[in-house]
Amino acid sequence: MAAFGVQIFPTDQTIQPIALAKAVEERGLDSLFFPEHTHIPTSRKTPFPGGTDLPEWYWRTHDPFVALAAAAAVTSRIKLGTGICLVIERDPIVLAKECASLDMISGGRLILGIGAGWNVEEMANHGASFEHRWAIVREKVLAMKAIWTEDAAEFHGKHVNFDPIWSWPKPVQPGGPPIWLGANSKWVFDRVADYCEGWMPIGGAGSGAMEAMRAALAKRDRSMADLDVALFGAPANVEQATNRLEQGFTHLVFGLPQRSEREVLTQLDSIAKLVETLR
């Protein structure tokens, strides 16, 4: 059965995480996702992939793990996800601890949506290499999986390297929270098949994408049945959303506006009605 959720930039200028999380659960939806940007450099030269001026809310976001912890405390059922977490900008040992703690506190409800990011200057401020970002992301993910599943975890790679460590708590979910990769490139299929449990392309997947993912998984003795496929930025239209489900998406995540609390809840009500039609 398909699942349905929402995502929003949780900032100081819109509905706060606690009120939103309660409203999402009350309306029978399945998930809530928050994105991440630690900051935006004022001297940024990297063009915004959206093709417009960078919206102000990109530099006003709450830390996603703080916001999701607040959401976890006032809900009991909905999945709580990052959409996306910029793994490239985080220490993998600390991130593994944050994820394990949140997964335990929430009762095993965390989805770790990840990406490599697009903002060169933002990464540079964290000492991260844009050129090698995907290799770094891969090693950090594998290192976290080791921390989540091994009593004395160690990892020795080109970008991440540490001798055996103890780190508890372990996540509630076996193997750790599912990792969903948010990307649309031609390399995404092999990356998902290599180290992820889900894929969440923003805006959709191109022609032949599902077949390409199926082939990449088969090379590693995996199948689409093992994979969550979430459409991030799903269309709030019955016909279009139905088409996406028929295309093979198992989870639709609708966007909420960066508006007042009243306006956000009005849009949330509309999405809830749409979901009733789609179920």
Contacts in CASP RR format, 6 or more apart in sequence:
PFRMAT RR
TARGET T0000
AUTHOR 0000-0000-0000
METHOD contacts of the structure
MODEL  1
MAAFGVQIFPTDQTIQPIALAKAVEERGLDSLFFPEHTHIPTSRKTPFPG
GTDLPEWYWRTHDPFVALAAAAAVTSRIKLGTGICLVIERDPIVLAKECA
SLDMISGGRLILGIGAGWNVEEMANHGASFEHRWAIVREKVLAMKAIWTE
DAAEFHGKHVNFDPIWSWPKPVQPGGPPIWLGANSKWVFDRVADYCEGWM
PIGGAGSGAMEAMRAALAKRDRSMADLDVALFGAPANVEQATNRLEQGFT
HLVFGLPQRSEREVLTQLDSIAKLVETLR
1 279 0 8 1.000
2 245 0 8 1.000
2 249 0 8 1.000
2 250 0 8 1.000
2 251 0 8 1.000
2 252 0 8 1.000
2 278 0 8 1.000
2 279 0 8 1.000
3 30 0 8 1.000
3 31 0 8 1.000
3 79 0 8 1.000
3 250 0 8 1.000
3 251 0 8 1.000
3 252 0 8 1.000
4 29 0 8 1.000
4 30 0 8 1.000
4 31 0 8 1.000
4 251 0 8 1.000
4 252 0 8 1.000
4 253 0 8 1.000
4 254 0 8 1.000
4 271 0 8 1.000
4 275 0 8 1.000
4 278 0 8 1.000
4 279 0 8 1.000
5 24 0 8 1.000
5 29 0 8 1.000
5 30 0 8 1.000
5 31 0 8 1.000
5 32 0 8 1.000
5 33 0 8 1.000
5 78 0 8 1.000
5 251 0 8 1.000
5 252 0 8 1.000
5 253 0 8 1.000
5 254 0 8 1.000
5 271 0 8 1.000
5 275 0 8 1.000
6 24 0 8 1.000
6 29 0 8 1.000
6 31 0 8 1.000
6 32 0 8 1.000
6 33 0 8 1.000
6 253 0 8 1.000
6 254 0 8 1.000
6 255 0 8 1.000
6 256 0 8 1.000
6 268 0 8 1.000
6 271 0 8 1.000
7 32 0 8 1.000
7 33 0 8 1.000
7 34 0 8 1.000
7 35 0 8 1.000
7 83 0 8 1.000
7 232 0 8 1.000
7 233 0 8 1.000
7 253 0 8 1.000
7 254 0 8 1.000
7 255 0 8 1.000
7 256 0 8 1.000
8 14 0 8 1.000
8 15 0 8 1.000
8 20 0 8 1.000
8 34 0 8 1.000
8 255 0 8 1.000
8 256 0 8 1.000
8 257 0 8 1.000
8 258 0 8 1.000
8 264 0 8 1.000
9 34 0 8 1.000
9 35 0 8 1.000
9 57 0 8 1.000
9 58 0 8 1.000
9 60 0 8 1.000
9 61 0 8 1.000
9 258 0 8 1.000
10 16 0 8 1.000
10 17 0 8 1.000
10 20 0 8 1.000
10 34 0 8 1.000
10 61 0 8 1.000
10 62 0 8 1.000
10 64 0 8 1.000
10 67 0 8 1.000
11 57 0 8 1.000
11 60 0 8 1.000
11 61 0 8 1.000
11 62 0 8 1.000
11 258 0 8 1.000
12 60 0 8 1.000
12 62 0 8 1.000
13 57 0 8 1.000
13 60 0 8 1.000
13 258 0 8 1.000
14 57 0 8 1.000
14 257 0 8 1.000
14 258 0 8 1.000
14 259 0 8 1.000
14 260 0 8 1.000
14 261 0 8 1.000
14 264 0 8 1.000
15 23 0 8 1.000
15 260 0 8 1.000
15 261 0 8 1.000
15 264 0 8 1.000
15 265 0 8 1.000
16 261 0 8 1.000
17 34 0 8 1.000
17 62 0 8 1.000
17 67 0 8 1.000
17 68 0 8 1.000
17 70 0 8 1.000
17 71 0 8 1.000
18 70 0 8 1.000
18 71 0 8 1.000
18 73 0 8 1.000
18 74 0 8 1.000
19 261 0 8 1.000
20 32 0 8 1.000
20 71 0 8 1.000
20 256 0 8 1.000
20 264 0 8 1.000
20 268 0 8 1.000
21 32 0 8 1.000
21 70 0 8 1.000
21 71 0 8 1.000
21 72 0 8 1.000
21 74 0 8 1.000
21 75 0 8 1.000
21 78 0 8 1.000
21 80 0 8 1.000
22 74 0 8 1.000
22 75 0 8 1.000
23 265 0 8 1.000
23 268 0 8 1.000
24 31 0 8 1.000
24 32 0 8 1.000
24 75 0 8 1.000
24 78 0 8 1.000
24 268 0 8 1.000
25 75 0 8 1.000
25 76 0 8 1.000
25 77 0 8 1.000
25 78 0 8 1.000
27 268 0 8 1.000
27 269 0 8 1.000
27 272 0 8 1.000
28 272 0 8 1.000
28 275 0 8 1.000
29 78 0 8 1.000
29 271 0 8 1.000
29 272 0 8 1.000
29 275 0 8 1.000
30 78 0 8 1.000
30 79 0 8 1.000
30 251 0 8 1.000
31 78 0 8 1.000
31 79 0 8 1.000
31 80 0 8 1.000
31 81 0 8 1.000
31 111 0 8 1.000
31 251 0 8 1.000
31 253 0 8 1.000
32 68 0 8 1.000
32 71 0 8 1.000
32 78 0 8 1.000
32 79 0 8 1.000
32 80 0 8 1.000
32 81 0 8 1.000
33 81 0 8 1.000
33 82 0 8 1.000
33 83 0 8 1.000
33 111 0 8 1.000
33 113 0 8 1.000
33 232 0 8 1.000
33 253 0 8 1.000
34 61 0 8 1.000
34 62 0 8 1.000
34 64 0 8 1.000
34 67 0 8 1.000
34 68 0 8 1.000
34 81 0 8 1.000
34 82 0 8 1.000
34 83 0 8 1.000
35 61 0 8 1.000
35 64 0 8 1.000
35 82 0 8 1.000
35 83 0 8 1.000
35 84 0 8 1.000
36 61 0 8 1.000
36 63 0 8 1.000
36 64 0 8 1.000
36 82 0 8 1.000
36 83 0 8 1.000
36 84 0 8 1.000
36 85 0 8 1.000
36 86 0 8 1.000
37 58 0 8 1.000
37 59 0 8 1.000
37 61 0 8 1.000
37 86 0 8 1.000
37 119 0 8 1.000
37 122 0 8 1.000
38 63 0 8 1.000
38 86 0 8 1.000
38 89 0 8 1.000
38 122 0 8 1.000
38 126 0 8 1.000
39 59 0 8 1.000
39 122 0 8 1.000
39 125 0 8 1.000
40 54 0 8 1.000
40 58 0 8 1.000
40 59 0 8 1.000
40 119 0 8 1.000
40 122 0 8 1.000
41 119 0 8 1.000
41 121 0 8 1.000
41 122 0 8 1.000
41 125 0 8 1.000
43 121 0 8 1.000
44 54 0 8 1.000
44 119 0 8 1.000
44 121 0 8 1.000
44 122 0 8 1.000
45 120 0 8 1.000
45 121 0 8 1.000
46 118 0 8 1.000
46 119 0 8 1.000
46 120 0 8 1.000
46 121 0 8 1.000
46 122 0 8 1.000
48 54 0 8 1.000
49 118 0 8 1.000
55 258 0 8 1.000
57 258 0 8 1.000
64 81 0 8 1.000
64 82 0 8 1.000
64 83 0 8 1.000
64 85 0 8 1.000
65 82 0 8 1.000
65 98 0 8 1.000
65 99 0 8 1.000
65 102 0 8 1.000
68 80 0 8 1.000
68 81 0 8 1.000
68 82 0 8 1.000
68 102 0 8 1.000
68 106 0 8 1.000
68 110 0 8 1.000
69 102 0 8 1.000
69 105 0 8 1.000
71 78 0 8 1.000
71 80 0 8 1.000
72 80 0 8 1.000
72 102 0 8 1.000
72 105 0 8 1.000
72 106 0 8 1.000
72 107 0 8 1.000
72 109 0 8 1.000
73 105 0 8 1.000
77 109 0 8 1.000
78 109 0 8 1.000
79 109 0 8 1.000
79 110 0 8 1.000
79 111 0 8 1.000
80 102 0 8 1.000
80 106 0 8 1.000
80 109 0 8 1.000
80 110 0 8 1.000
80 111 0 8 1.000
81 110 0 8 1.000
81 111 0 8 1.000
81 112 0 8 1.000
81 113 0 8 1.000
82 111 0 8 1.000
82 112 0 8 1.000
82 113 0 8 1.000
82 114 0 8 1.000
83 113 0 8 1.000
83 182 0 8 1.000
83 200 0 8 1.000
83 232 0 8 1.000
84 113 0 8 1.000
84 114 0 8 1.000
84 115 0 8 1.000
84 117 0 8 1.000
84 182 0 8 1.000
85 95 0 8 1.000
85 112 0 8 1.000
85 113 0 8 1.000
85 114 0 8 1.000
85 115 0 8 1.000
86 114 0 8 1.000
86 115 0 8 1.000
86 116 0 8 1.000
86 117 0 8 1.000
86 122 0 8 1.000
87 95 0 8 1.000
87 114 0 8 1.000
87 115 0 8 1.000
87 116 0 8 1.000
87 136 0 8 1.000
87 137 0 8 1.000
87 140 0 8 1.000
87 141 0 8 1.000
88 115 0 8 1.000
88 116 0 8 1.000
88 117 0 8 1.000
88 123 0 8 1.000
88 126 0 8 1.000
88 128 0 8 1.000
88 133 0 8 1.000
88 136 0 8 1.000
88 137 0 8 1.000
88 140 0 8 1.000
89 122 0 8 1.000
89 123 0 8 1.000
89 126 0 8 1.000
89 128 0 8 1.000
90 140 0 8 1.000
92 139 0 8 1.000
92 140 0 8 1.000
92 141 0 8 1.000
92 143 0 8 1.000
92 144 0 8 1.000
92 147 0 8 1.000
92 160 0 8 1.000
93 143 0 8 1.000
93 147 0 8 1.000
93 162 0 8 1.000
93 165 0 8 1.000
93 167 0 8 1.000
95 140 0 8 1.000
95 144 0 8 1.000
96 143 0 8 1.000
96 144 0 8 1.000
96 147 0 8 1.000
96 148 0 8 1.000
96 167 0 8 1.000
97 147 0 8 1.000
97 167 0 8 1.000
99 110 0 8 1.000
99 112 0 8 1.000
99 144 0 8 1.000
99 148 0 8 1.000
99 171 0 8 1.000
99 176 0 8 1.000
99 177 0 8 1.000
100 147 0 8 1.000
100 148 0 8 1.000
100 167 0 8 1.000
100 168 0 8 1.000
100 169 0 8 1.000
100 170 0 8 1.000
100 171 0 8 1.000
100 176 0 8 1.000
101 169 0 8 1.000
102 110 0 8 1.000
103 109 0 8 1.000
103 110 0 8 1.000
103 171 0 8 1.000
103 172 0 8 1.000
103 173 0 8 1.000
103 176 0 8 1.000
103 177 0 8 1.000
104 169 0 8 1.000
104 170 0 8 1.000
104 171 0 8 1.000
104 172 0 8 1.000
107 172 0 8 1.000
108 171 0 8 1.000
108 172 0 8 1.000
108 173 0 8 1.000
108 177 0 8 1.000
110 171 0 8 1.000
110 173 0 8 1.000
110 177 0 8 1.000
111 177 0 8 1.000
111 178 0 8 1.000
111 180 0 8 1.000
112 177 0 8 1.000
112 178 0 8 1.000
112 179 0 8 1.000
112 180 0 8 1.000
113 179 0 8 1.000
113 180 0 8 1.000
113 181 0 8 1.000
113 182 0 8 1.000
113 200 0 8 1.000
114 137 0 8 1.000
114 141 0 8 1.000
114 179 0 8 1.000
114 180 0 8 1.000
114 181 0 8 1.000
114 182 0 8 1.000
114 196 0 8 1.000
115 137 0 8 1.000
115 181 0 8 1.000
115 182 0 8 1.000
115 183 0 8 1.000
116 133 0 8 1.000
116 134 0 8 1.000
116 136 0 8 1.000
116 137 0 8 1.000
116 183 0 8 1.000
117 123 0 8 1.000
117 133 0 8 1.000
120 130 0 8 1.000
123 129 0 8 1.000
123 130 0 8 1.000
123 133 0 8 1.000
124 130 0 8 1.000
128 136 0 8 1.000
129 136 0 8 1.000
132 159 0 8 1.000
134 187 0 8 1.000
134 191 0 8 1.000
135 158 0 8 1.000
135 159 0 8 1.000
136 159 0 8 1.000
136 160 0 8 1.000
138 191 0 8 1.000
138 194 0 8 1.000
138 195 0 8 1.000
139 155 0 8 1.000
139 157 0 8 1.000
139 158 0 8 1.000
139 159 0 8 1.000
139 160 0 8 1.000
140 159 0 8 1.000
140 160 0 8 1.000
141 179 0 8 1.000
141 195 0 8 1.000
141 196 0 8 1.000
142 155 0 8 1.000
142 160 0 8 1.000
142 195 0 8 1.000
143 153 0 8 1.000
143 155 0 8 1.000
143 160 0 8 1.000
143 162 0 8 1.000
145 175 0 8 1.000
145 176 0 8 1.000
145 195 0 8 1.000
146 153 0 8 1.000
146 154 0 8 1.000
146 155 0 8 1.000
147 153 0 8 1.000
147 165 0 8 1.000
147 167 0 8 1.000
148 170 0 8 1.000
148 171 0 8 1.000
148 175 0 8 1.000
148 176 0 8 1.000
149 170 0 8 1.000
149 175 0 8 1.000
149 176 0 8 1.000
151 166 0 8 1.000
152 164 0 8 1.000
152 165 0 8 1.000
152 166 0 8 1.000
153 164 0 8 1.000
153 165 0 8 1.000
153 167 0 8 1.000
154 162 0 8 1.000
154 163 0 8 1.000
154 164 0 8 1.000
154 165 0 8 1.000
155 161 0 8 1.000
155 162 0 8 1.000
156 162 0 8 1.000
170 176 0 8 1.000
171 177 0 8 1.000
178 197 0 8 1.000
178 198 0 8 1.000
178 228 0 8 1.000
179 195 0 8 1.000
179 196 0 8 1.000
179 197 0 8 1.000
179 198 0 8 1.000
180 196 0 8 1.000
180 197 0 8 1.000
180 198 0 8 1.000
180 199 0 8 1.000
180 200 0 8 1.000
180 228 0 8 1.000
180 230 0 8 1.000
181 188 0 8 1.000
181 191 0 8 1.000
181 192 0 8 1.000
181 196 0 8 1.000
181 198 0 8 1.000
181 199 0 8 1.000
181 200 0 8 1.000
182 188 0 8 1.000
182 199 0 8 1.000
182 200 0 8 1.000
182 201 0 8 1.000
182 202 0 8 1.000
182 232 0 8 1.000
183 191 0 8 1.000
183 201 0 8 1.000
184 201 0 8 1.000
184 202 0 8 1.000
184 203 0 8 1.000
184 204 0 8 1.000
184 205 0 8 1.000
184 206 0 8 1.000
188 199 0 8 1.000
188 201 0 8 1.000
189 209 0 8 1.000
189 212 0 8 1.000
189 213 0 8 1.000
189 215 0 8 1.000
189 216 0 8 1.000
190 216 0 8 1.000
192 198 0 8 1.000
192 199 0 8 1.000
192 213 0 8 1.000
192 216 0 8 1.000
192 217 0 8 1.000
192 227 0 8 1.000
193 213 0 8 1.000
193 216 0 8 1.000
193 217 0 8 1.000
193 219 0 8 1.000
193 220 0 8 1.000
193 222 0 8 1.000
194 220 0 8 1.000
197 226 0 8 1.000
197 227 0 8 1.000
197 228 0 8 1.000
198 227 0 8 1.000
198 228 0 8 1.000
198 229 0 8 1.000
198 230 0 8 1.000
199 213 0 8 1.000
199 227 0 8 1.000
199 228 0 8 1.000
199 229 0 8 1.000
199 230 0 8 1.000
200 228 0 8 1.000
200 229 0 8 1.000
200 230 0 8 1.000
200 231 0 8 1.000
200 232 0 8 1.000
200 251 0 8 1.000
200 253 0 8 1.000
201 209 0 8 1.000
201 231 0 8 1.000
201 232 0 8 1.000
202 232 0 8 1.000
202 233 0 8 1.000
203 231 0 8 1.000
203 232 0 8 1.000
203 233 0 8 1.000
203 234 0 8 1.000
204 231 0 8 1.000
204 232 0 8 1.000
204 244 0 8 1.000
205 247 0 8 1.000
210 224 0 8 1.000
210 229 0 8 1.000
210 247 0 8 1.000
210 248 0 8 1.000
213 224 0 8 1.000
213 227 0 8 1.000
213 229 0 8 1.000
214 223 0 8 1.000
214 224 0 8 1.000
217 223 0 8 1.000
217 224 0 8 1.000
217 226 0 8 1.000
217 227 0 8 1.000
228 250 0 8 1.000
228 251 0 8 1.000
229 248 0 8 1.000
229 249 0 8 1.000
229 250 0 8 1.000
229 251 0 8 1.000
230 249 0 8 1.000
230 250 0 8 1.000
230 251 0 8 1.000
230 252 0 8 1.000
230 253 0 8 1.000
231 244 0 8 1.000
231 249 0 8 1.000
231 251 0 8 1.000
231 252 0 8 1.000
231 253 0 8 1.000
232 253 0 8 1.000
233 253 0 8 1.000
233 254 0 8 1.000
233 255 0 8 1.000
234 241 0 8 1.000
234 244 0 8 1.000
234 249 0 8 1.000
234 252 0 8 1.000
234 253 0 8 1.000
234 254 0 8 1.000
234 255 0 8 1.000
235 241 0 8 1.000
235 244 0 8 1.000
236 254 0 8 1.000
236 255 0 8 1.000
236 270 0 8 1.000
236 271 0 8 1.000
236 274 0 8 1.000
237 274 0 8 1.000
238 274 0 8 1.000
238 277 0 8 1.000
238 278 0 8 1.000
241 252 0 8 1.000
241 274 0 8 1.000
241 278 0 8 1.000
242 278 0 8 1.000
244 252 0 8 1.000
245 252 0 8 1.000
245 278 0 8 1.000
252 278 0 8 1.000
254 271 0 8 1.000
254 274 0 8 1.000
255 271 0 8 1.000
256 264 0 8 1.000
256 267 0 8 1.000
256 268 0 8 1.000
256 271 0 8 1.000
257 263 0 8 1.000
257 264 0 8 1.000
257 267 0 8 1.000
259 267 0 8 1.000
END
